[in-house]
Amino acid sequence: MRDSYRHKLEGLVADVLTMTHLVHNAVERANWALFEADLDAAQAVISGDDVLDQMYDDLDARSLALLATEQPVAGELRTLVAMIRMCADLARMGDLAAHVAKIARMRYPEHAVPESVRPNMERLGRIAKEMVKMAATALEQRDVFDAELMAEYDDEADALRTQQFEILLSAEWADGVRAAVDVALLGRYLERIADHAVLIGSRVVYIVTGLHPQGAQWTIA
């Protein structure tokens, strides 16, 4: 019986990792749709969000079933609790990638991001994408160092977000209200993807050490 339980737990972790890779692909494709005004890429991200939602429902149900029937303790309990929370983080990241893609689709064939703020937004998009990849690596390898490094990357994401507001509120902004709203929303979506990646990193630290990481650099949720 315990062998079957461990097999189910290992399968759960493997499927959460698969979901993490799918979210990374969604964020990468959403960035492409946004900066290349690619309608097909935008639609693929939007359609793919249903798959991520279904994965979340399945993984959440399997995690709760193991909690209810197997009475895990110590490291196994930490892993299950972390998996439940990670799945919620990943589902939300998929939603945020879809939001980015929807703005790209809405503005097609134009670009949603004006040239005046494009370098900033491209960098934020790259950070969000790389942080999801780092989250997958940290989970797969149980790497606390990579998990902690994500918190440092998130500081840059926050700084870029602040810079966006400075650009939007400056007297030099000449791209209008619609573009300003788009930029404000896009920046928020990408920043939140990075925040959720940090949360996944904190879950990895918890699995490995049994402790929740402390400090102002850690996103709380």
TORVO-888397 format. One line per 4 residues: number of its first residue (from 1); their letters; for each residue z, y, x of N, C-alpha, C. Coordinates in Angstrom, 3 decimals, padded with zeros to 6 digits. Example, Ala and Ser with C-alpha at 12.3 -4.5 7.8 and 13.67 -1.06 7.14 Angstrom:
BEGIN
1> AS> 007.800,-005.690,013.190,007.800,-004.500,012.300,007.800,-003.300,013.200 | 007.080,-002.250,012.850,007.140,-001.060,013.670,007.870,000.030,012.900
//
This chain:
BEGIN
1> MRDS> 000.000,-001.209,000.825,000.000,000.000,000.000,000.000,001.259,000.859 | 000.811,001.267,001.919,000.874,002.456,002.763,-000.440,002.678,003.491 | -001.124,001.578,003.855,-002.435,001.724,004.497,-003.416,002.398,003.556 | -003.379,002.009,002.289,-004.248,002.628,001.290,-003.918,004.100,001.128
5> YRHK> -002.639,004.416,001.122,-002.201,005.808,001.000,-002.685,006.643,002.183 | -002.515,006.114,003.382,-002.960,006.852,004.568,-004.473,007.038,004.559 | -005.189,006.017,004.084,-006.648,006.134,003.983,-007.026,007.253,003.012 | -006.324,007.334,001.904,-006.594,008.395,000.924,-006.279,009.770,001.515
9> LEGL> -005.173,009.849,002.256,-004.793,011.124,002.863,-005.812,011.546,003.914 | -006.244,010.617,004.744,-007.261,010.924,005.755,-008.572,011.347,005.098 | -008.925,010.676,003.998,-010.139,011.047,003.281,-010.035,012.438,002.679 | -008.859,012.774,002.202,-008.637,014.108,001.644,-008.831,015.179,002.706
13> VADV> -008.219,014.984,003.860,-008.345,015.956,004.948,-009.804,016.077,005.384 | -010.505,014.957,005.473,-011.921,014.981,005.870,-012.753,015.764,004.857 | -012.449,015.616,003.580,-013.219,016.325,002.553,-012.889,017.817,002.530 | -011.647,018.165,002.828,-011.300,019.591,002.956,-012.067,020.199,004.130
17> LTMT> -012.183,019.447,005.211,-012.947,019.919,006.357,-014.422,020.101,005.985 | -014.970,019.168,005.220,-016.347,019.302,004.743,-016.502,020.563,003.904 | -015.537,020.837,003.049,-015.578,022.046,002.230,-015.547,023.298,003.108 | -014.771,023.234,004.185,-014.708,024.374,005.106,-016.072,024.642,005.730
21> HLVH> -016.765,023.585,006.120,-018.110,023.757,006.689,-019.082,024.322,005.640 | -018.958,023.883,004.402,-019.822,024.404,003.340,-019.561,025.887,003.092 | -018.300,026.277,003.165,-017.966,027.696,003.002,-018.537,028.505,004.169 | -018.442,027.962,005.380,-019.036,028.649,006.530,-020.527,028.860,006.308
25> NAVE> -021.224,027.834,005.818,-022.656,027.968,005.550,-022.921,029.019,004.477 | -022.060,029.067,003.456,-022.226,030.047,002.387,-022.056,031.469,002.908 | -021.051,031.681,003.756,-020.837,033.021,004.318,-021.991,033.415,005.229 | -022.450,032.464,006.035,-023.583,032.738,006.914,-024.829,033.102,006.108
29> RANW> -025.087,032.354,005.062,-026.278,032.618,004.239,-026.126,033.904,003.447 | -024.909,034.210,003.002,-024.677,035.469,002.282,-024.936,036.661,003.197 | -024.506,036.560,004.455,-024.797,037.616,005.423,-026.299,037.791,005.588 | -027.007,036.674,005.712,-028.462,036.746,005.865,-029.106,037.408,004.648
33> ALFE> -028.680,037.000,003.469,-029.227,037.584,002.238,-028.982,039.085,002.188 | -027.802,039.485,002.638,-027.427,040.898,002.575,-028.232,041.741,003.549 | -028.324,041.299,004.788,-028.922,042.141,005.823,-030.434,041.970,005.947 | -030.970,040.875,005.393,-032.415,040.662,005.425,-033.063,040.839,004.055
37> ADLD> -032.266,041.204,003.058,-032.761,041.333,001.681,-033.544,040.089,001.281 | -032.917,038.932,001.443,-033.547,037.644,001.182,-033.065,037.125,-000.174 | -033.951,037.191,-001.175,-033.584,036.815,-002.533,-033.275,035.320,-002.648 | -034.060,034.484,-001.985,-033.841,033.040,-002.061,-032.486,032.656,-001.469
41> AAQA> -032.144,033.274,-000.350,-030.852,032.984,000.274,-029.704,033.416,-000.634 | -029.859,034.579,-001.260,-028.823,035.063,-002.173,-028.632,034.094,-003.331 | -029.725,033.635,-003.905,-029.632,032.729,-005.036,-029.019,031.392,-004.632 | -029.320,030.937,-003.433,-028.761,029.667,-002.956,-027.242,029.756,-002.839
45> VISG> -026.731,030.879,-002.354,-025.279,031.059,-002.237,-024.642,031.085,-003.622 | -025.260,031.810,-004.529,-024.708,031.925,-005.887,-024.686,030.568,-006.580 | -025.779,029.822,-006.466,-025.846,028.496,-007.090,-024.875,027.520,-006.425 | -024.751,027.631,-005.107,-023.883,026.721,-004.372,-022.411,026.908,-004.661
49> DDVL> -022.032,028.037,-005.242,-020.622,028.266,-005.538,-020.104,027.270,-006.568 | -020.975,026.793,-007.461,-020.556,025.777,-008.431,-020.124,024.491,-007.721 | -020.824,024.131,-006.666,-020.476,022.930,-005.894,-019.094,023.085,-005.279 | -018.831,024.256,-004.712,-017.517,024.505,-004.103,-016.406,024.469,-005.150
53> DQMY> -016.677,025.009,-006.315,-015.675,024.980,-007.386,-015.367,023.545,-007.816 | -016.411,022.726,-007.898,-016.210,021.322,-008.264,-015.421,020.582,-007.186 | -015.720,020.892,-005.918,-014.961,020.281,-004.829,-013.492,020.678,-004.906 | -013.254,021.929,-005.201,-011.862,022.393,-005.318,-011.123,021.620,-006.406
57> DDLD> -011.742,021.490,-007.575,-011.095,020.767,-008.673,-010.782,019.328,-008.266 | -011.736,018.668,-007.600,-011.552,017.276,-007.190,-010.444,017.145,-006.138 | -010.489,018.002,-005.119,-009.513,017.913,-004.038,-008.111,018.270,-004.517 | -008.029,019.250,-005.379,-006.730,019.648,-005.911,-006.125,018.500,-006.719
61> ARSL> -006.937,017.854,-007.543,-006.445,016.744,-008.351,-006.001,015.567,-007.478 | -006.778,015.264,-006.449,-006.424,014.166,-005.549,-005.143,014.462,-004.782 | -004.981,015.706,-004.348,-003.769,016.091,-003.625,-002.539,015.947,-004.506 | -002.635,016.431,-005.733,-001.490,016.349,-006.643,-001.165,014.899,-007.002
65> ALLA> -002.206,014.077,-007.121,-001.979,012.661,-007.423,-001.214,011.979,-006.287 | -001.575,012.287,-005.055,-000.862,011.709,-003.916,000.583,012.197,-003.859 | 000.790,013.461,-004.179,002.150,013.987,-004.210,002.993,013.272,-005.260 | 002.384,013.024,-006.408,003.123,012.455,-007.522,003.399,010.965,-007.354
69> TEQP> 002.490,010.252,-006.701,002.593,008.787,-006.681,003.105,008.205,-005.374 | 002.991,008.946,-004.279,003.306,008.364,-002.972,004.586,008.896,-002.332 | 005.138,009.972,-002.897,006.372,010.558,-002.369,006.326,010.763,-000.851 | 005.365,011.533,-000.364,005.237,011.742,001.090,006.412,012.545,001.632
73> VAGE> 006.686,012.343,002.914,007.773,013.075,003.576,007.271,013.610,004.913 | 008.043,014.532,005.477,007.797,015.065,006.831,006.358,015.562,006.985 | 005.680,015.082,008.033,004.355,015.590,008.353,003.344,015.341,007.261 | 003.446,014.211,006.583,002.498,013.908,005.504,002.675,014.875,004.336
77> LRTL> 003.908,015.215,004.032,004.168,016.185,002.966,003.627,017.552,003.347 | 003.853,017.959,004.594,003.315,019.246,005.049,001.797,019.269,004.931 | 001.177,018.173,005.316,-000.279,018.103,005.253,-000.776,018.248,003.819 | -000.151,017.543,002.894,-000.586,017.617,001.498,-000.396,019.019,000.914
81> VAMI> 000.763,019.612,001.170,001.006,020.968,000.676,-000.022,021.939,001.261 | -000.299,021.798,002.560,-001.276,022.673,003.212,-002.671,022.460,002.646 | -003.035,021.202,002.349,-004.361,020.927,001.797,-004.541,021.596,000.436 | -003.505,021.541,-000.396,-003.581,022.174,-001.716,-003.842,023.669,-001.566
85> RMCA> -003.140,024.291,-000.649,-003.298,025.739,-000.470,-004.628,026.075,000.198 | -005.045,025.252,001.154,-006.333,025.489,001.805,-007.488,025.410,000.811 | -007.430,024.439,-000.084,-008.501,024.295,-001.067,-008.638,025.559,-001.916 | -007.499,026.128,-002.291,-007.529,027.371,-003.057,-008.130,028.501,-002.229
89> DLAR> -007.755,028.578,-000.944,-008.333,029.589,-000.055,-009.849,029.420,000.044 | -010.290,028.190,000.233,-011.714,027.924,000.413,-012.508,028.235,-000.850 | -011.955,027.889,-001.999,-012.639,028.194,-003.257,-012.804,029.700,-003.416 | -011.779,030.450,-003.056,-011.858,031.908,-003.164,-012.863,032.465,-002.168
93> MGDL> -012.910,031.915,-000.970,-013.899,032.367,000.018,-015.317,032.121,-000.488 | -015.524,030.989,-001.145,-016.832,030.729,-001.737,-017.178,031.751,-002.803 | -016.188,032.105,-003.622,-016.406,033.142,-004.637,-016.796,034.467,-003.990 | -016.109,034.823,-002.914,-016.377,036.094,-002.236,-017.772,036.106,-001.613
97> AAHV> -018.176,034.983,-001.023,-019.538,034.894,-000.489,-020.554,035.071,-001.603 | -020.278,034.489,-002.762,-021.181,034.645,-003.908,-021.229,036.099,-004.368 | -020.098,036.799,-004.315,-020.088,038.226,-004.688,-020.993,039.035,-003.755 | -020.920,038.725,-002.461,-021.800,039.399,-001.492,-023.262,039.126,-001.850
101> AKIA> -023.566,037.873,-002.138,-024.940,037.488,-002.464,-025.417,038.164,-003.751 | -024.533,038.335,-004.693,-024.920,038.972,-005.964,-025.307,040.437,-005.754 | -024.598,041.120,-004.875,-024.985,042.512,-004.584,-026.331,042.545,-003.873 | -026.536,041.604,-002.933,-027.836,041.530,-002.256,-028.945,041.282,-003.269
105> RMRY> -028.699,040.394,-004.220,-029.706,040.086,-005.247,-029.940,041.285,-006.169 | -028.888,041.973,-006.519,-028.997,043.105,-007.433,-029.828,044.238,-006.830 | -029.732,044.434,-005.503,-030.451,045.538,-004.855,-031.837,045.134,-004.336 | -032.147,043.854,-004.373,-033.455,043.382,-003.905,-034.570,044.103,-004.682
109> PEHA> -035.669,044.522,-004.008,-036.055,044.263,-002.614,-035.487,045.275,-001.605 | -034.648,046.171,-002.084,-034.016,047.115,-001.161,-032.850,046.440,-000.441 | -032.396,047.068,000.622,-031.193,046.617,001.317,-029.976,047.312,000.700 | -028.933,046.546,000.447,-027.739,047.116,-000.170,-026.932,047.967,000.805
113> VPES> -027.080,047.697,002.111,-026.290,048.399,003.121,-027.136,049.481,003.789 | -026.771,050.746,003.645,-027.523,051.823,004.298,-027.439,051.719,005.821 | -028.422,052.278,006.487,-028.468,052.224,007.953,-027.251,052.886,008.590 | -026.698,053.893,007.943,-025.576,054.627,008.530,-024.332,053.764,008.716
117> VRPN> -024.205,052.706,007.931,-023.015,051.855,008.028,-023.381,050.410,008.374 | -024.662,050.164,008.606,-025.112,048.792,008.861,-024.473,048.154,010.103 | -024.405,048.843,011.254,-023.778,048.187,012.419,-022.345,047.743,012.137 | -021.598,048.597,011.448,-020.220,048.256,011.100,-020.184,047.026,010.198
121> MERL> -021.015,047.020,009.157,-020.984,045.927,008.193,-021.494,044.628,008.804 | -022.485,044.719,009.668,-022.977,043.511,010.338,-021.882,042.889,011.205 | -021.141,043.721,011.895,-020.061,043.203,012.729,-018.980,042.555,011.864 | -018.643,043.185,010.749,-017.645,042.616,009.848,-018.132,041.278,009.291
125> GRIA> -019.410,041.205,008.945,-019.967,039.953,008.454,-019.921,038.852,009.491 | -020.209,039.201,010.751,-020.156,038.198,011.827,-018.729,037.715,012.048 | -017.777,038.634,011.994,-016.384,038.252,012.183,-015.947,037.298,011.074 | -016.288,037.634,009.837,-015.917,036.775,008.715,-016.501,035.375,008.891
129> KEMV> -017.766,035.314,009.270,-018.432,034.018,009.470,-017.768,033.237,010.598 | -017.520,033.884,011.721,-016.934,033.191,012.866,-015.504,032.740,012.584 | -014.790,033.511,011.788,-013.424,033.126,011.470,-013.381,031.880,010.586 | -014.352,031.726,009.707,-014.417,030.493,008.915,-014.706,029.309,009.826
133> KMAA> -015.597,029.504,010.789,-015.896,028.439,011.757,-014.656,028.099,012.578 | -013.914,029.113,012.999,-012.683,028.879,013.752,-011.647,028.130,012.904 | -011.615,028.445,011.615,-010.690,027.748,010.724,-011.023,026.262,010.664 | -012.323,025.957,010.592,-012.747,024.553,010.563,-012.354,023.841,011.854
137> TALE> -012.558,024.499,012.984,-012.204,023.900,014.275,-010.699,023.692,014.400 | -009.930,024.692,013.969,-008.467,024.580,014.039,-007.972,023.422,013.191 | -008.549,023.261,012.002,-008.140,022.169,011.120,-008.538,020.819,011.699 | -009.765,020.717,012.173,-010.259,019.444,012.680,-009.472,018.981,013.897
141> QRDV> -009.142,019.923,014.778,-008.486,019.567,016.036,-006.976,019.806,016.014 | -006.455,020.289,014.887,-005.038,020.659,014.786,-004.669,021.588,015.938 | -005.506,022.608,016.118,-005.403,023.496,017.276,-004.651,024.762,016.889 | -003.400,024.853,017.297,-002.581,026.013,016.967,-003.098,027.262,017.665
145> FDAE> -003.622,027.109,018.888,-004.128,028.274,019.625,-005.281,028.929,018.874 | -006.249,028.134,018.423,-007.365,028.696,017.658,-006.871,029.333,016.371 | -005.895,028.699,015.739,-005.338,029.250,014.506,-004.717,030.621,014.760 | -003.979,030.742,015.836,-003.339,032.023,016.152,-004.355,033.073,016.578
149> LMAE> -005.442,032.642,017.219,-006.474,033.579,017.650,-007.128,034.262,016.457 | -007.194,033.583,015.331,-007.799,034.171,014.140,-007.063,035.418,013.679 | -005.759,035.436,013.860,-004.989,036.614,013.468,-005.418,037.836,014.275 | -005.797,037.627,015.547,-006.269,038.734,016.372,-007.638,039.223,015.899
153> YDDE> -008.517,038.281,015.543,-009.824,038.665,015.014,-009.668,039.485,013.734 | -008.684,039.121,012.937,-008.478,039.817,011.666,-008.108,041.270,011.886 | -007.454,041.576,012.993,-007.135,042.971,013.301,-008.412,043.794,013.446 | -009.437,043.213,014.088,-010.704,043.934,014.221,-011.360,044.123,012.862
157> ADAL> -011.280,043.110,012.015,-011.843,043.227,010.670,-011.181,044.365,009.909 | -009.878,044.471,010.033,-009.153,045.559,009.356,-009.573,046.920,009.910 | -009.770,046.996,011.231,-010.189,048.259,011.841,-011.590,048.653,011.376 | -012.473,047.691,011.250,-013.826,047.969,010.758,-013.792,048.464,009.315
161> RTQQ> -012.918,047.887,008.539,-012.766,048.314,007.147,-012.285,049.759,007.075 | -011.344,050.118,007.908,-010.871,051.499,007.958,-011.999,052.438,008.363 | -012.783,052.004,009.331,-013.916,052.814,009.781,-014.927,053.018,008.658 | -015.120,052.000,007.831,-016.037,052.137,006.698,-015.608,053.269,005.772
165> FEIL> -014.325,053.315,005.464,-013.836,054.377,004.585,-014.019,055.752,005.230 | -013.833,055.816,006.527,-014.045,057.097,007.214,-015.494,057.545,007.081 | -016.423,056.597,007.189,-017.847,056.924,007.038,-018.148,057.354,005.605 | -017.619,056.604,004.642,-017.897,056.904,003.232,-017.344,058.263,002.799
169> LSAE> -016.217,058.645,003.373,-015.559,059.881,002.965,-015.948,061.082,003.819 | -016.803,060.857,004.803,-017.188,061.958,005.680,-018.218,062.864,005.003 | -018.290,064.082,005.478,-019.258,065.039,004.929,-020.692,064.633,005.240 | -020.869,063.765,006.229,-022.214,063.343,006.634,-022.787,062.243,005.746
173> WADG> -021.973,061.660,004.869,-022.490,060.590,004.015,-023.556,061.142,003.075 | -024.761,060.581,003.146,-025.877,061.133,002.375,-026.609,060.065,001.569 | -025.960,058.895,001.384,-026.649,057.787,000.722,-026.277,057.610,-000.743 | -025.491,058.523,-001.276,-025.237,058.516,-002.708,-024.064,057.646,-003.140
177> VRAA> -023.751,057.777,-004.436,-022.591,057.101,-005.005,-022.825,055.599,-005.115 | -024.013,055.199,-005.558,-024.280,053.773,-005.742,-024.108,053.005,-004.444 | -024.665,053.527,-003.369,-024.543,052.865,-002.070,-023.096,052.858,-001.600 | -022.368,053.936,-001.889,-020.965,054.000,-001.485,-020.153,052.915,-002.194
181> VDVA> -020.419,052.709,-003.480,-019.720,051.663,-004.229,-020.066,050.287,-003.664 | -021.351,050.071,-003.388,-021.775,048.792,-002.804,-021.057,048.518,-001.484 | -021.030,049.520,-000.627,-020.403,049.358,000.686,-018.909,049.081,000.539 | -018.253,049.807,-000.356,-016.817,049.604,-000.559,-016.533,048.175,-001.034
185> LLGR> -017.352,047.686,-001.957,-017.156,046.326,-002.468,-017.480,045.279,-001.404 | -018.593,045.445,-000.728,-018.992,044.482,000.296,-017.957,044.399,001.412 | -017.462,045.546,001.839,-016.442,045.551,002.875,-015.196,044.814,002.428 | -014.826,045.024,001.166,-013.649,044.332,000.624,-013.875,042.818,000.594
189> YLER> -015.041,042.385,000.153,-015.312,040.948,000.062,-015.260,040.288,001.449 | -015.910,040.904,002.416,-015.950,040.321,003.758,-014.570,040.338,004.415 | -013.837,041.418,004.201,-012.484,041.492,004.755,-011.601,040.401,004.161 | -011.741,040.142,002.873,-010.919,039.122,002.229,-011.292,037.719,002.699
193> IADH> -012.571,037.488,002.995,-012.943,036.203,003.584,-012.192,035.997,004.892 | -012.157,037.038,005.709,-011.411,036.956,006.970,-009.923,036.716,006.722 | -009.360,037.372,005.719,-007.944,037.180,005.392,-007.662,035.724,005.014 | -008.524,035.149,004.204,-008.317,033.757,003.794,-008.477,032.803,004.974
197> AVLI> -009.354,033.141,005.913,-009.473,032.323,007.123,-008.163,032.329,007.904 | -007.525,033.499,007.980,-006.222,033.594,008.650,-005.190,032.743,007.921 | -005.243,032.749,006.610,-004.318,031.918,005.842,-004.508,030.440,006.172 | -005.767,030.011,006.306,-006.017,028.622,006.687,-005.435,028.353,008.073
201> GSRV> -005.586,029.304,008.978,-004.979,029.166,010.297,-003.477,029.006,010.215 | -002.848,029.766,009.340,-001.390,029.661,009.191,-000.997,028.302,008.617 | -001.861,027.735,007.749,-001.586,026.392,007.212,-001.655,025.354,008.335 | -002.606,025.529,009.257,-002.703,024.605,010.387,-001.449,024.672,011.245
205> VYIV> -000.989,025.880,011.517,000.251,026.039,012.290,001.393,025.313,011.585 | 001.452,025.437,010.274,002.511,024.780,009.495,002.413,023.256,009.594 | 001.187,022.724,009.501,001.012,021.273,009.610,001.520,020.775,010.970 | 001.151,021.486,012.025,001.449,021.026,013.380,002.922,021.227,013.745
209> TGLH> 003.472,022.378,013.393,004.809,022.735,013.876,005.909,022.590,012.825 | 005.518,022.580,011.558,006.516,022.573,010.498,007.078,023.943,010.198 | 006.550,024.968,010.850,007.032,026.338,010.671,005.905,027.230,010.189 | 006.248,028.194,009.350,005.276,029.201,008.938,005.240,030.300,010.000
213> PQGA> 004.059,030.666,010.479,003.992,031.696,011.519,004.528,033.027,011.018 | 005.187,033.729,011.901,005.810,035.000,011.564,005.128,036.131,012.324 | 005.172,037.327,011.735,004.630,038.494,012.416,003.699,039.284,011.514 | 003.576,040.555,011.817,002.772,041.442,010.980,001.291,041.080,011.009
217> QWTI> 000.839,040.345,012.051,-000.575,040.033,012.164,-001.013,038.919,011.222 | -000.036,038.260,010.586,-000.377,037.141,009.705,-000.515,037.621,008.266 | -001.663,037.329,007.664,-001.874,037.635,006.246,-000.909,036.800,005.423 | -000.317,037.404,004.411,000.646,036.717,003.570,000.041,036.442,002.199
221> A> 000.128,035.188,001.740,-000.325,034.828,000.405,000.224,033.444,000.064
//
